[in-house]
Each structure stands twice: as structure tokens, then as C-alpha cells.
Amino acid sequence: MLRGFFNFILFSSIYIAICAVLMAWESSEILQLQYDRYHYYLFVFFSTIASYNFHWYLTPGSERHSERILWGQRQRTLQLFGCAVGVLGAGWFIFPLLEHWLPIAGAVLLTFLYSAPKLRMFRWLSRIAIGKTIFLSAVWTYVTTTLPALIAETYTPQLAWLTIYRFFLIYAICILFDYRDREEDRKAGIRSLITHLKEPHLDKLYYSSLIVAWICAMGLATDLPIFGLFSLLAPVAVVGLIKRYAQENTSDYVYYFLLDGLMMLSALLQLCWRAAGGI
């Protein structure tokens, strides 16, 4: 029963939606943004539920028959229900934010375009989308970092540091996902930088991304307490150390729980620190 509940939270995309909300919260705290956070967080939560259930509903079975895909094949109705609830929730909570419709519309369009190649009329996109990993990292960075700042109309050097930090941290994590799926992507005709690079060059790209993320975290050092800086550096270090383990253990639980969770690790550390009375 516990495993069934865990699978539901993980594979129904509730878990990744919580990740997105915590990352948006962390950005708002670090940049000290003043805007309607309540409605934005709920909009992010429900739109993530909608987009991920839509994406996985359109994902066919594979040779690997991963735990997530098998779960999705058994829960097709639940995925459609999650997509519908997500759309309705996002539609409801977006109303107070409609004065910022243009940057929000950009986020919606970018999110849709990531899953669009799974639709028959947009399958041609998979043949030209060589920057799939870059695109996904950019969407996550935009929604959790840049868009809150645009809504709050706050443009500071700290925004640039945090945006670049988050992009390259997520990009390194996405490289591991694409490395795992590279053979299936090749067979499906999906083009990405990861499917074209040889392993030594891929390693250089991976660790270079983490170095850039580390440098950008240090760029925020003067504006953060010591623990805040530590919380930003911790996931960079963990992602750097976990590469071999992730490549050798391709379980969906490793990827969709552990690796996805690393995106929100710094936010989770800061939340726990504040709950314990830290400043």
C-alpha cells in the first residue's frame, strides 16, 4: 500500500509539481521579490501537473518498459484526469496574474512545445530539435526563476547569477536523463546534442555545466547568508558525485525521485533551515 501511494505521488507528477513550487519559492526569497506569490505558486503547481500528465499520456511504451511507463499504461484515465485538473487549476489561479499575460503566455507556449513532438501534427519538430536538453532546462529555469522576477518587475545582477546557476544545474541533470534514453531517442529519430556527442565530450559538457553553476552560486555569495550559499552549492556537489551511479542504475526511482529531487534540494535545505529557526 505504501509503495502504491509513493508511486502515485511520484508518477502522477505531484512530486515534480512540488519541486517546481519550491524552486519558485527559493527564487522569490533569494531575489526578495514582491508579487502575488500565492496565486503564482498554485499556478505553477497545477500547470506542472497538467503539462507532465499530458506529456506522459502521449508517451508510448518502450523496450525498457520502465516502472513509470508501466504505471502510466495502467492509469491512462488517471493521467487524463490529472491533465484536466491541472488545466482547470492553472486556469483558475492565472486570473489574478493576467496583467502579466505576455511573459506567462511565453511560459505556456514553451511548455507546450516540449511535448508537441509527441502529437502527430508536430512530429516534424523532433527532427530539428537538436537542442532538446537545452530547451527543457531553459523552460524550467524560466518558470522557476525568470518569470517570477518579470512578474515582480525586479531586474538585478542577482537575477542573472541565479538564472545562469539554475540553468546549468538543471542542464547537468538533464544530460543524465538524455544519456539514459539516448538509444531510444536515436531509434525514435529524436535529435539532441547528447545523442551526437561521444562520451568523453559528454563528460566535459557535464562537468563544465557544474563548474559554471558553482561559479554563479559564488557570485551570489555577498547577498546570501553562509547557509544560503551552502544550500546552493550542495546540489552542485551531489550532482557532480552521482554521475556514475546514475549511469549504472537506470531505475525510474533513481531518476524521477532522486535526480528530479536534486533540482529542489537547495530550496528544501533553506526551508528546513528556516523552520529550525535559521535566518
C-alpha positions, 0 to 999 in steps of 0.5 A: 500500500505504501509503495502504491501511494509513493508511486502515485505521488511520484508518477502522477507528477505531484512530486515534480509539481512540488519541486517546481513550487519550491524552486519558485519559492527559493527564487522569490526569497533569494531575489526578495521579490514582491508579487502575488506569490500565492496565486503564482505558486498554485499556478505553477503547481497545477500547470506542472501537473497538467503539462507532465500528465499530458506529456506522459499520456502521449508517451508510448511504451518502450523496450525498457518498459520502465516502472513509470511507463508501466504505471502510466499504461495502467492509469491512462484515465488517471493521467487524463484526469490529472491533465484536466485538473491541472488545466482547470487549476492553472486556469483558475489561479492565472486570473489574478496574474493576467496583467502579466499575460505576455511573459506567462503566455511565453511560459505556456507556449514553451511548455507546450512545445516540449511535448508537441513532438509527441502529437502527430501534427508536430512530429516534424519538430523532433527532427530539428530539435537538436537542442532538446536538453537545452530547451527543457532546462531553459523552460524550467529555469524560466518558470522557476526563476525568470518569470517570477522576477518579470512578474515582480518587475525586479531586474538585478545582477542577482537575477542573472547569477541565479538564472545562469546557476539554475540553468546549468544545474538543471542542464547537468541533470538533464544530460543524465536523463538524455544519456539514459534514453539516448538509444531510444531517442536515436531509434525514435529519430529524436535529435539532441546534442547528447545523442551526437556527442561521444562520451568523453565530450559528454563528460566535459559538457557535464562537468563544465555545466557544474563548474559554471553553476558553482561559479554563479552560486559564488557570485551570489555569495555577498547577498546570501547568508553562509547557509544560503550559499551552502544550500546552493552549492550542495546540489552542485556537489551531489550532482557532480558525485552521482554521475556514475551511479546514475549511469549504472542504475537506470531505475525510474526511482533513481531518476524521477525521485532522486535526480528530479529531487536534486533540482529542489534540494537547495530550496528544501535545505533553506526551508528546513533551515528556516523552520529550525529557526535559521535566518 
